Amino acid sequence: MQIIKDYIAANKDRFLTELFELLRFPSVSADPKYKPDVLHAAAYVAQKLREAGAEQVEVCQTAGYPVVYGEKITDPKKPTVLMYGHYDVQPPDPLELWKTPPFEPTIRDGKIYARGACDDKGQFYMHIKAFELMVQTQTLPCNIKFMIEGEEEVGSDNLGIFVQQNKEKLKADVVLISDTSMISMENPSLETGLRGLSYLEVEVTGPNRDLHSGVYGGAVANPITILAKMIASLHDENNHITIPGFYDEVTELSANEKHALNEAPFDPQEYKKDLDVQELWGETGYSTLERTGTRPTLELNGIWGGYIGEGAKTVLPSKASAKISMRLVPNQTSAHITELFTRHFKSIAPKSVKVKVTPHHGGEPVVTPTSSVAFRAAEKAIEASFGKKPIPTRGGGSIPIVALFEQELGIKTVLMGFGLDSDALHSPNEKYDIYNYYKGIETIPLFYKYFAELSAEN
């Protein structure tokens, strides 16, 4: 442990400088105008892998953005860890809500503010620096492979093809990911599962053109009004999703599972204060921890239509649209839920409008075994670094590629994240604590140490 601490102390300023350089790339995969910046970010990651000691470093082209690959095989007989991360980020909008520019990292109160600071640049870069540490101190006990992609924020479609075509290259004993969160630094935790995702866009069309609301209002259906009513009908008075068949595959937690989940430290007053809301909201009969980790959801992510510019324009719009995401739990599948939603949404539309549903991307829910060698190694690493055993939790987010790793590579994933739920992922003023960044670099080598030791015992 002291070797780790000493190396971090001697290189901490450089570690931070390099992360800042990475954060300055506006690598937004969802918007084509950022394509040069996404490609520059990929090249930077490859360069830093080489400098850290990785071999066979490649910027692997795909039909979309490239996958950066690198490896260090010290002994084929030793266990191999496949580290996954992503260098693409969410769009920074709305820009006016950022206190400082999203792609000019700024430190305030010991926190790094920038788009991608936590999701996922700050977290995957910890692994590159931890790898460098192990190479330079000659303490790397396992083989390691890196696979860092540029399309996670848009569904990882091309990574799936890459994995299918490179099974031998990616052969490993476990996948290690830091793209998740902990309860807090005082109460470290390990996520034991992720929800799946079905993301789609709906469009409601009324008349063939925008109309004068005085001349036509009251005689022609307003697509915004119709869309609002349709969306509102997707939940009942108990915030239960009304799509027929939506819950058919959902399994209720046992009494023991509920008790264990709700034993995790959670202060609803602090939760409300952080979000500046008076009351919490959700499906009746479930706690906040259950709602955010073990229950499926349907959320409206964006809605638009008609005139939204300055001043007034009395228009009855031709179209209205919305983006909708559904988080899924074990036994649900994204294809089936997308089909159920599409069928239901079209069925509730009045004849006065036409409805179009366009699926964007999805991913499957996953549960990781807590009895595996890799999970136990992560537990021991966090306990050694933080001084207390981590609490097992369920993550509310989605990493679509995790289920594919299991399907195509036949290996499980360990979700050892160091972010916090309060880090404003996907929101203005995203942040990542400097303490968490260094703590991750300290903890990751311990995972490799214990994974090698426990693997040798089994």
N, C-alpha and C positions, 0 to 999 in steps of 0.2 A: 504493500500500500504506500509506503514512504517513497519508493521509486516513482510511483505514479504522481503523487503530490509534488515531488520535487521537479519532475519534468513539466508539469502544468505550470508551476510557479515560474519556472525559467522561460516559458514560452507563451505566457498568457496574453501578452500584448499582441504578439504576432497572430495568435489564434483569433483574436477579436478583429484585427485588421483584415485578415483574410475573409472572415465571414462578412464583414462590411463590403468588401469588394464584390462578393457573390450577391449580396442583397441589392447592390446598385443596378444589377441587370433586371430590367422590367420584363421578366420572362413569363408573360401572360399567354398561356396556350389557347385561351378561348377567343382571342382577337387576332386576326391575321396581320394587323399592322405591326404587331410586336415580333413577327417572325425572326428578323435579324437578331433581336435581343435574346430570344429563346435559344437560338443556335450559338450565340456567343456564350451564354450561360453553360451550355453543354460542353463547349470547348474548355471553359475555365475549370469545370469539374474534372474533366479528363486530365488537364494539366496538374491539378492539385493531387489527383490520385497517383500520378507518376512521381511527383515530388515526395509524396508520403512513403513511397516504396512499393507501389503496386506494379505488377508485370502484366503483359498482354493487354494493356489498356487500349480500348477501342471506342470510337464514337460510331456506334452501329446504326446505320440508316434504316428507317422504316418508311411506311407510306405517309407517316406524319412526322413528328419530331423524333430525334434520335434517342437511343438508349445508350448510356455511358456504361461500359463494362470494364472491370479490372479484377485482377486476382493476385493472390500470393499463396502458392502451394508449397509448403515447407516439407511435407511428408504425406504422400497419398494414403498412408495408413492412419493418419490422424483424422479426427472429425472435421467436417467442413461446414462453415456457416455462410449462408447467402444473405448478404445485407441488402435490403431494398429501401429506396427513398425516391423522392421526386424533386426536380429542380424547377418545375413550372409552378406558377402561383395563380391565385385568383385575380380577377380584375380589381383595380384599386377603387373604383367608383363606390360612393360619391366622393369626389376629390375634395369638395368644399368642407367635408367633415373631418379631414385629417388636420391635426394640429401642426404637423411638420410633413414635408413631402414624402409620399409613400416609398419612393425609391432612393431616398437620401437618408440612410439609417441614422437615427439620433438617439442618444442616451439621455433618459430622464429618470431620476430616482432609481438608478441601478437597473433600468429596463431598456432593452433595445426596441425602438419603435420603427417598423418598416414592414412593407408587404412581404410576406414569406419569412419573417423573423422566426416564427414558430412553425408555420405550415408551409414547407417542411425544410426550408434551407438551414435554419439554425439547428434543427434536430438531426438531419442526415449528415451535416458537416461535422457534428460531434464524432460520428463514426470514423470519418476520414482522419480526424486529429487523434482519436484514440488508437487507430491503426498505426499512424505515424509514431505515436508514443511507444507502442509495443515493438515496432520494427527497430527504432532507435535504441531502445533499452534491451533489445534481444529477449523479449518476454512473450512473443507471440506463440501461444501453445496450440493453435488450431490453424487449419487452412481457412482462407477467407476469400469470398467472391463478392464483388460489388455490382449491383444492377440499379442504376439510378436513371429514371425515365423523365420524359418531358410532357406527358399527357395525362397525369393522374387527375388533374382538375377537370378534364373533359371526358373521363370515362375509361382511359387506358386501353382503348380498343386495339391499338397497334402493339401494345406490350403483350397482349394475349397471343397475337400471332408470333411475336418474337419468342415467347416462352415455348410455344408449341414447336417451333423450328429449331430450338437450341437446347433441347432437354439434356443432352450430354454435357454441354458447356456449363449448364446451370445446376448440374447434379450436386446435391448437398444433403446434409442431415437435418437442417432446420433453417427457416427464414427468420431473420431478426429485423424488426421494424421499430423505428422511433418516429411515429407520426400520430401519436395518441397523447393522452394527458394523465396526470396524477391528480389525486384529490388535493394535495398540497405538499409542500416540502416538509411540513411537520408530520403529515400523514401520508407517506408514500404509498403508492398503489400500483397494481399490475392489472391491465385489462385482460379479461378472459374471453371476450367476444366482441363482435361488431355487428351492427345492424346492416342489412342490405339496403338497396336503393332502386327505386324506379323513378326516373326523371323524365317529364314530358311537357309539351307545350300544347295549349288548346287555343283555338281561334273560332269565334262566333261571328258570322256574317249575316247582316240583315239586307238592306237595300243595296243596289249596285253602285252607289256613290254616296258621299256625305250629303246630307240634306239640310235645308233651312228648318230649324227646330220650330219656328213659328208656323210655317206653311204646312209642314208634315207631322209635327209633334202631335201625338195622340191618335194618329192614324196608322203609323208604321212602328213595328217593334224596334226598340233601341237596344242594339247589341250589348252595350255596357250594362244596362239594367238586367237584361236576360242573363248575361254571364255572371253578374253579381248574385242573382237569385240561384243559379245553378250551383255555383261554388258554395253558397251558404247552405244549400241543402245536403252537402256532402258530410255534414256533422249533425247529430241530433242534439237535443237539449242537454244530454250528458257528455257531449263532446266525443261520442262514439261514432265511428265512421260508418256511413249508411250504405256503402257499396255492397250489394248482395254477394255473399261468399267471401268477403274480404278477410274475415276472421276464421274461416273454416280450418285452416292448418295451424292456427296459433295455439300453443300449449300454455296453459296457466302455470305459473310457478307454484311449487309445493309450499306448504306453510313453513317448512324449514328453509327453503330457498328465499322466500320473502323475508324471513327474519334475518338471515345472513346478509342479504343485500342491504337491508335498512339499518344494519348495525354500523355501516360506514358513517364516519363523521359528516354531518350535514346540518347546517344552521339556516333554516328558511328565512330568518330575518336578515342575515348577512347576504343571502342569495337575492332577496328582494331589494336590498339596499344597493348592491352592486349593479343591478339592472334598472334601478330607479322605477320600480313598479309597486303599486299598492297591494296587489293580491296576485297569487299564482293561479294558473289556469291550466286545465287539462282534463283528461278522461276521468270521470267520476269513479271512485272506488280504488284508486291507485295513488301511491305516494309519488313525489317528484322524482325520486331515484328510480322507481319502477317505470314511470312514464318516459324518462329520458334514456333508459338502457334496455328495457325488456318488453316494451309495448310498441306496436307499429303505429305510425303516425301519417297524417296527410297534411302538408303545409303549402300555403300559397307563397311562392318566392318572388313573384312580380306580376303586376297587372297594368295594362295600358289600353288606350283607345281614345278616339276623339281629339279634341284640342287641349293641349297642355302647355301652350306657350304663354307669354306675358299678356295681360289684359283679358278681354272677353271675346268670345266668338260663339254665337248661338248656332251650334251645329248639332245635328243628329247624325252620329258617326255610322259609317258603313260597316266597320269592324271593331271588335274588341278582343284582346288576347290576354293570356296569363301563362305563367310558368308554375308548374306544380311538382313537388317532390314528395315521395312516399318512402318512409324508412320502414324496413322490413325486419322481421325477427325469424329465428330458426323455424324451418319447415315451409316458410313462404318462399316463392321464387319470383324474381323480377319479371320474367316473361308472363307468368300467370297473372300477377297483380296488374301489370300493364294492360293485359287483355280484359280483365274484369273492369278496370277503370274505363277503358275505351268504350266497351259495350254499354256500361251504365251511363256514362256521360252523354253519349249520343241518344240514349233512350229517354232521357229527361228533358231534352231540348224541345221547345214548342215548334210547330210547323212554320212559324213566322221567321225562323232563322235556319241557317245551315251551320253545321259543326264539323271542325277538322281537329283531329288529335294526332300530334306528331311525337313519337317517342324519341328521346335524345340518348340517354345512356342509363345503364343500370348495373347492379352488382348484387351478389348473393350474401346473405348473413352467414357468419361463421362463429364457431365456439372453439376455443383452444383448450386442450386438456391440461389440467393443473397437476397431473401426476407425472408428466413427462420429464425426462432428464433436463431438457432445455428450460422448461418453466421453473423447475427447482433450482437450476443454475441462476436464472434471473432473480429468483427470490433471495438466494444467498448473496448475490452481488449487491442487491439493493440493501439488504440487511447489513452487510459489511460496510457499505458506503454511508448509509443514513443512520445506522444505529438502531433500526427497528424493522421488523418484518413487514413487507408490503401487504396491503389489504387487497384482496381480489375484487374487481369491479367489472361491470359490463359497460362497454363504450357505446355511446349513442350515435356516433358517426359511422361512416362507411369507407372502407378501402377496397374497392371492387376486385382488385387483383388477388387478394388473400385467398378467396375461394378457388381461384384458378391455379394458384400454386399447389394447393392440395390435390386438385383434380388432375393437373398435368404432370407435376413433379412428384406427387405422392408424399409430400412433407408438410408438417404443421408449421405454424408461425408463432413466434413469441412477440407480443406487443409491449415493448418496454419504452414507453414514451416519457418525456420529461417536461411537457408543456402543462399548462393549467387551463381549466375551462374559462377562466377570466382573461385569457390572452387575446380575445377579440379575433379569433380566426374567421376569415371571410368578411370581416367588418373593417371600417375605418379604424386607424390607430392600433393595428395589430402589434403585439409586443412579445418579447421573450426575455425573461430575467437573465441577466448575465450570470447570476449564481447558478441557475438551472443549466445553462450552457456548459459551464465548467464542471458542474456536478455530473452531467452526463458523460463528459470526457473521462472523469474519474471512475465512474461506475462501469462503463462498457468493457474496459480491460478485465475487470473482475468477472464479468459474465463469461468471457472466453476462458479465464482460469478455471472457474468452477465447471463450465461445460466440458472442458477437457478432462478434469478429474472425475466427474461423475460418469462420463462416457466410458472411461477406462475401468470403472468399477462394475459396469453393467455388461 
